[in-house]
């Protein structure tokens, strides 16, 4: 039971940190936009993964062994603080999306002779905007799921009395709801992104045959890809 409780809290923490990690990663991608391609920064992703795992591990241990003694602190301090933090990160995500769009508008008014930007910067900025648009639904649904789950946790900690039979039944229902939310979180977030939804449906229903990786690589015309790339971005020169 301890292992199951630990695993449930750990998975919930990983899911709960998804929004925060995505926003931090996009913020850093925006900050290092000028030399994003010239300098590799894999250590950022590595530290984000390590930080998320360690924080989730610590919260899981505290939740398993001390949640009963810290009901008031969790319900009245930790949950509200986390919800405010999620709201702040959600606002930050949309703010950085808007900031990237404004930078793109400014770049489109410049010429390459002015020295205001280079081709790699413009390309990376468009990639950043594309990824922000792709992750917008994912982050929104993730924040909504975080709010619902934390409000449920707060309600359970304040009102449920494990010594009463009725509350034990309600607690079992609560556990089922939490498990269902954890199971449904990823499919809902993935289905909220149109590109991923179409790909998932295509794979499930086999509406289009899936080529082997070697075959997919072999049919790519590298010269044509290169020419298309430069033909598109030469318009800005």
SVG drawing of the C-alpha trace seen along z (x, -y; Angstrom):
<svg xmlns="http://www.w3.org/2000/svg" viewBox="-22 -49 50 51">
<polyline fill="none" stroke="black" stroke-width="0.4" points="0.0,0.0 2.9,-2.3 4.4,-1.6 1.1,-2.2 0.5,-5.4 4.1,-6.6 3.7,-5.7 0.4,-7.6 1.8,-10.8 5.0,-10.6 3.1,-10.3 0.7,-13.1 3.8,-15.3 5.4,-14.6 2.1,-15.5 1.7,-18.6 5.1,-19.8 4.6,-19.4 3.2,-22.9 6.1,-24.5 8.8,-22.6 7.3,-23.4 7.1,-27.1 10.7,-27.3 12.0,-25.5 10.3,-27.9 11.4,-30.9 15.0,-29.8 14.6,-29.1 13.4,-32.6 16.2,-34.0 18.9,-32.2 17.2,-32.8 20.2,-34.6 22.7,-31.7 20.3,-28.8 21.7,-26.8 25.4,-27.7 25.7,-26.6 24.3,-23.4 22.6,-23.6 21.5,-20.1 22.4,-20.7 19.2,-22.8 16.9,-19.9 19.0,-17.6 18.7,-19.8 15.0,-20.3 14.5,-16.5 16.7,-16.0 14.9,-18.8 11.5,-17.6 12.3,-14.0 13.9,-15.0 11.1,-17.4 8.5,-14.8 10.4,-12.2 10.6,-14.5 6.9,-15.4 6.0,-11.7 7.9,-10.7 6.3,-13.5 2.9,-12.7 3.1,-9.0 4.5,-9.4 3.3,-12.9 0.1,-13.8 -2.1,-12.8 -0.2,-15.1 0.1,-18.0 -3.5,-18.2 -4.0,-21.8 -0.7,-22.9 -1.3,-21.1 -4.9,-22.3 -4.4,-25.9 -0.8,-26.7 0.7,-24.3 -2.3,-23.9 -3.1,-27.6 0.6,-28.4 0.8,-25.8 -2.4,-27.1 -1.1,-30.6 2.2,-29.4 0.4,-27.5 -1.6,-30.6 1.7,-32.6 3.4,-30.1 0.3,-30.0 0.3,-33.8 4.1,-33.6 3.5,-31.1 1.0,-33.3 3.2,-36.4 6.2,-34.7 4.1,-33.6 3.0,-37.2 6.6,-38.4 7.9,-36.0 5.2,-37.2 6.2,-40.8 9.9,-40.0 8.9,-38.2 6.9,-41.3 9.9,-43.5 12.3,-41.2 10.1,-41.1 10.5,-44.9 14.3,-44.7 16.6,-43.7 19.7,-41.5 21.9,-44.5 20.8,-46.3 22.5,-43.6 19.4,-43.3 19.3,-39.5 20.7,-36.5 19.0,-33.6 19.5,-31.2 17.8,-33.6 14.8,-34.0 14.6,-30.2 14.8,-29.5 12.3,-32.2 9.8,-30.6 10.5,-27.2 9.9,-28.7 6.6,-30.1 5.5,-26.8 6.4,-24.9 4.6,-27.5 1.4,-27.1 1.7,-23.4 2.1,-23.3 -0.6,-25.9 -3.5,-23.4 -1.3,-21.0 -0.3,-23.7 -3.9,-25.0 -5.4,-21.5 -2.5,-20.7 -3.2,-23.8 -6.9,-23.0 -6.2,-19.4 -3.8,-20.7 -6.5,-23.1 -9.2,-20.4 -7.0,-17.8 -5.6,-20.2 -9.1,-21.4 -10.2,-17.7 -7.2,-17.1 -8.0,-20.1 -11.6,-19.1 -10.6,-15.5 -8.1,-16.7 -10.5,-19.1 -13.8,-17.3 -13.1,-13.5 -12.8,-11.7 -11.2,-8.3 -12.8,-6.9 -16.3,-7.2 -17.6,-4.5 -19.3,-7.0 -16.1,-9.0 -14.1,-5.9 -16.5,-5.2 -16.1,-8.8 -12.3,-8.5 -12.4,-5.3 -14.4,-7.3 -11.9,-10.1 -9.0,-7.8 -10.8,-6.4 -11.3,-9.9 -7.7,-10.8 -6.5,-7.6 -8.9,-8.3 -7.5,-11.9 -3.9,-10.6 -4.8,-8.1 -6.7,-10.5 -4.3,-13.5 -1.9,-12.5 -4.6,-11.4 -6.6,-14.5 -3.6,-16.8 -2.4,-14.9 -5.8,-15.0 -6.1,-18.7 -3.2,-19.2 -4.6,-18.8 -1.4,-17.5 -1.0,-14.8 -4.7,-13.9 -4.5,-13.3 -1.4,-11.2 -2.8,-9.2 -6.0,-8.5 -4.0,-7.6 -1.9,-5.1 -4.9,-3.5 -7.1,-3.1 -4.2,-2.5 -5.7,-5.0 -2.2,-5.4 0.5,-2.7 3.4,-3.3 6.7,-3.2 9.8,-1.8 12.3,-4.4 14.9,-3.5 12.3,-3.8 11.1,-7.2 14.7,-8.5 15.5,-7.2 12.5,-8.9 13.7,-12.4 15.3,-14.4 18.0,-16.3 18.7,-18.7 15.0,-19.5 14.7,-20.1 17.7,-22.4 16.4,-24.4 13.0,-24.8 14.5,-25.9 16.6,-28.7 14.0,-29.7 11.6,-30.4 14.0,-32.3 15.8,-34.2 12.6,-36.4 13.8,-38.1 17.3,-39.0"/>
</svg>
